[in-house]
Amino acid sequence: MLINSDQRQPGSGILYVVATPIGNLADISQRALETLASVDWIAAEDTRHTKPLLQHFAIQQTLFSLHEHNEAERSEQLLVKLLAGENGALVSDAGTPLINDPGFVLVKKLRQAGVAVVPIPGPSAVITALSAAGLPTDSFRYMGFLPARSNKRKLELQALLETTATLVFYESPHRVLDTLSDLLEVFGAERELAVARELTKQYEQFVSGSLQEVNEFFQANSGKVRGEFVLMLQGAQLQQEERASSEFDPWINAMLQQNLPVKQISEVISLALSVKKKQVYQRVLELKDAAFE
């Protein structure tokens, strides 16, 4: 089913998906404030969290709860309102809605019904943490919260061993020490890890180093285990480099003998073996230079 946002249901309203601060209220955008003040109602993950935010900015609005336990039923009710021409906003407790928060059921239903859904961008813990972590961000994989039980958690982590993208997880304070121990067991002591907590708040903290170092730091500083955590794990970079030298060379040499351009060789091998083109390109240059020595 093709869904085109240009084909809007006549007379219907708009749902604005509004990002709200993850800690520092000054991070809210002017556009977000204007939107929240102008709509007919706001659907909130927890109205008890949203009321203080609106009161802080002197915004009075009708609130509806929309959480994982009532999302299906509430989505039907909100769809009726939007089809009648009302405008609404969707917010989560903090950050960007739908990113590990409710809203998927509602947004999908509205788009299928031809109701406009407009994002109002703003804070997101994933992006905020990555921007200051010092880990590669050209490719990252957001995994949300890991399973609560250690055996299931380790199984999920083991499936990610060969992932070359930076891995991003959310974790709660009462489980983070166990999760750090499982990361160490599965990925080994040397893989780099960055941990962010209390993002945008007074006691914001970033701790980075090897998995061994970070694990030892938090195990020894249990007083720092407060607030919500973002764990960012380096991808399998070393494994990929070893593979480049051992497996790519026959392909590269064969294509160099055919006098194919370096760029074309890199593109073909990158596509065929699902590796980064930049990495292959560097190896092609090395072998080409060696052939002319």
C-alpha positions, 0 to 999 in steps of 0.5 A: 500500500503506497502512502503519500503525504501529499494525498491528505484526507479532505477536511482532516486535521494534523497530528504534530509529533513534538520532541520535548526536553530530556532534562533541561527545559531550556532545550525546548524549541520555539516551534514546539512551544507554539505548536503545543499552545495552538493545537486542540489537544495533546496526547501524552505518554503520561499526563503527570509528566507533561502537566508540569512542562506545560505549566512551566511555559504557561500553556493550558491544554486538554490532555489525553493519555496514550501509553502502551496499555491503551494505545490501540483504543486511544488511537481510534478515538484520536483518529475520529477527532483528527478526521473531524478537523481537529489538530493534535500533538503527540509527546512522550515523557521526554525526548522524541516520541516513538523512539522507545516510546509509544506512538507507532500504532497511532502514527501508522493508523493516521498515515494509512487514513490520510491524516497528516503527521508532521514532526517537530524535531528536538531533543533525543537521548540517542543523538545527544549521547552520540554527538559527544561520545567520541565514537564513530557516528557514520553508522550506528545501530540503536537497540533500545533497552536490552532484555531484563534477564541476563541469559536473554541479554547475552544471547541478544548481545552475541548476535551483535558480535560482528556488527561494525556499526556503533551499538547504542543501548538504553539502560536503567540505573538498577540494571546497568551494572549487570548489563556492563558485566554482560557486555564485558563477558560477550565483547571482551575487555578491549572493545571501546565503550562510552557511557552517558548519564543524566544528559542535559542535567546538572550532573551530566557525565560521560565515561569512556574507555575499554569495556574493562575500564568502564566496567571497573569504574562503575563497579567501584563508584556505585554512587554514580549509578543514578539516572537513565543511561545511554551505552555506546559500544564501538563496532567490530572495527578490528575484525573488519580490518583483518578481513580486508587484508586476508580476504579482499586481496585476491579480488583486488589483484584480479581486477587490477590485472584487468586495469579497472579503476580504483573507484570501480574496484572499491564499489564492486567489492564493497557491494559484493561483500557488504563492507565499507567502500572507504576501507576497500578503497584504501587497500586497493591503493596499497596493492596498486602502489605495491604493484608499481614498486 
